[in-house]
Amino acid sequence: MEPISLAFISAALITFISFVAAPLLLLRDHVLRSLSVFLVALAASALLGTAFLHILPEVMEQELEELVFLWAIFGFVFFYVAEKLLHLHHVTEIEGEEKEHTPRELGILGLLGDFLHNFIDGVILAAAFLVDIQLGFVTAIAIALHEIPQEIAVFGVLVYSGFSKLKSLILNFLSQTSIILGVLLVALTGEVVESRIASVLLFAVGSFVYLGAADFVPEFRRERDPRKSLNLFLVFLVGLVLVWLVGLLE
């Protein structure tokens, strides 16, 4: 079987990982909403950990011109602009108090980030299979492992944002299918995408840093209860450790 065909099959199987969040549908709404803020913390650590512990080291192994690092800034700016277009962090004065963005808008931006993340996973997966079939399978396993906690976290962010549990699961699945689009792009363009893979990865770094640090971290940092704040911070640290451990399996 052709390497690119194996990449498509692997990507299709990985899309169903989004349904690992299905058991959460059984939880009562108030329990799931209380849990969702912890999943927001997990999502923040997944984004930042993936950017700094996986993608950036991969890029640094290549011989690059300095200007290529501008793509990280482009990724950062892209999501800043997207945030403004969605009216995120739109501050209005209401009786002397500041009103931040709505949770639903946070969920939309989170979906955009997850869509981009999965798309890049598809590009990486296809490139790995083109280099070596065994490397492709190892990469597929690594992607599947790090997708499990991430997709549960994204589901939690969507529930936190006000979407129903069923709609959150469906949107999560649709976002996951972008991994197939990433494989398709490599299949159609081949060497062109492979020669620009560093730019794609750096764009992802910038976008993940913005989403994690500017949107998700502030969302759970507002917690005023000292005990709950500590627990949220511990979840954030555990998420970083899990992302790091996945790197040891690659």
NORVEN-V177945 format. One record per backbone hydrogen bond with DSSP energy under -1.0 kcal/mol. CO is the residue of the C=O (numbers start at 1). NH is the residue of the N-H. E is the energy in kcal/mol with one decimal. If there is no record, write none. Layout:
CO/NH/E + CO/NH/E
//
This chain:
2/6/-2.0 + 3/7/-1.9 + 4/8/-1.9 + 5/9/-2.3 + 6/10/-2.5 + 7/11/-2.5 + 8/12/-2.4 + 9/13/-2.1 + 10/14/-2.1 + 11/15/-1.5 + 14/17/-2.0 + 15/18/-1.3 + 16/19/-1.5 + 17/20/-2.4 + 18/21/-1.1 + 19/22/-1.8 + 21/24/-1.6 + 22/25/-2.3 + 23/26/-1.6 + 24/27/-1.3 + 28/32/-2.6 + 29/33/-2.5 + 30/34/-1.6 + 31/35/-1.9 + 32/36/-2.0 + 35/38/-1.1 + 35/39/-1.3 + 36/40/-1.7 + 37/41/-1.5 + 38/42/-1.8 + 39/43/-2.3 + 40/44/-2.1 + 41/45/-1.9 + 42/46/-2.0 + 43/47/-2.4 + 44/48/-2.4 + 45/49/-2.6 + 46/50/-2.2 + 47/51/-2.1 + 48/52/-2.4 + 49/53/-2.7 + 50/54/-1.1 + 50/55/-2.8 + 51/56/-2.3 + 54/58/-1.5 + 55/59/-2.2 + 56/60/-2.5 + 59/62/-2.0 + 65/68/-1.4 + 66/69/-1.7 + 67/70/-1.9 + 68/71/-1.7 + 69/72/-1.2 + 70/74/-2.4 + 71/75/-2.2 + 72/76/-1.9 + 73/77/-3.0 + 74/78/-2.7 + 75/79/-1.7 + 76/80/-1.5 + 77/81/-2.8 + 78/82/-2.5 + 79/83/-2.1 + 80/84/-1.9 + 81/85/-2.6 + 82/86/-1.6 + 83/88/-3.3 + 84/87/-1.4 + 87/90/-1.1 + 92/99/-1.2 + 94/97/-2.1 + 97/94/-2.4 + 102/106/-1.4 + 103/107/-2.0 + 104/108/-1.9 + 105/109/-2.2 + 106/110/-2.3 + 107/111/-2.1 + 108/112/-1.9 + 109/113/-2.3 + 110/114/-2.4 + 111/115/-2.8 + 112/116/-2.3 + 113/117/-2.6 + 114/118/-2.7 + 115/119/-2.1 + 116/120/-2.5 + 117/121/-2.1 + 118/122/-1.9 + 119/123/-1.8 + 120/124/-2.7 + 121/125/-2.8 + 122/126/-2.5 + 123/127/-2.3 + 124/128/-2.3 + 125/129/-2.0 + 126/130/-2.0 + 127/131/-1.6 + 128/132/-2.5 + 132/136/-2.1 + 133/137/-2.0 + 134/138/-2.2 + 135/139/-2.5 + 136/140/-2.2 + 137/141/-2.2 + 138/142/-2.3 + 139/143/-2.6 + 140/144/-2.4 + 141/145/-2.3 + 142/146/-2.0 + 143/147/-1.5 + 144/148/-1.1 + 147/151/-3.1 + 148/152/-1.6 + 149/153/-2.1 + 150/154/-2.8 + 151/155/-2.1 + 152/156/-2.0 + 153/157/-2.2 + 154/158/-2.2 + 155/159/-2.2 + 156/160/-2.7 + 157/161/-1.6 + 158/163/-2.0 + 159/162/-1.5 + 164/168/-2.6 + 165/169/-1.9 + 166/170/-2.1 + 167/171/-2.9 + 168/172/-2.1 + 169/173/-1.9 + 170/174/-2.5 + 171/175/-2.3 + 172/176/-1.8 + 173/177/-1.4 + 175/178/-1.4 + 176/179/-1.8 + 177/180/-1.4 + 178/182/-1.8 + 179/183/-1.7 + 180/184/-2.4 + 181/185/-2.3 + 182/186/-1.7 + 183/187/-2.3 + 184/188/-2.1 + 185/189/-2.2 + 186/190/-3.0 + 189/192/-1.8 + 190/194/-1.7 + 191/195/-2.2 + 193/196/-1.1 + 196/200/-1.8 + 197/201/-2.5 + 198/202/-2.4 + 199/203/-2.1 + 200/204/-1.8 + 201/205/-2.0 + 202/206/-2.2 + 203/207/-2.0 + 204/208/-2.8 + 205/209/-2.4 + 206/210/-1.9 + 207/211/-2.5 + 208/212/-2.8 + 209/213/-2.5 + 210/214/-2.5 + 211/215/-1.1 + 211/216/-2.3 + 212/217/-2.3 + 216/220/-1.3 + 217/221/-1.8 + 225/229/-2.9 + 226/230/-2.2 + 227/231/-2.1 + 228/232/-2.5 + 229/233/-2.2 + 230/234/-2.3 + 231/235/-2.2 + 232/236/-2.2 + 233/237/-2.3 + 234/238/-2.7 + 235/239/-2.4 + 236/240/-1.8 + 237/241/-2.2 + 238/242/-2.5 + 239/243/-2.3 + 240/244/-2.2 + 241/245/-2.6 + 242/246/-2.1 + 243/247/-1.3 + 246/249/-1.4
//
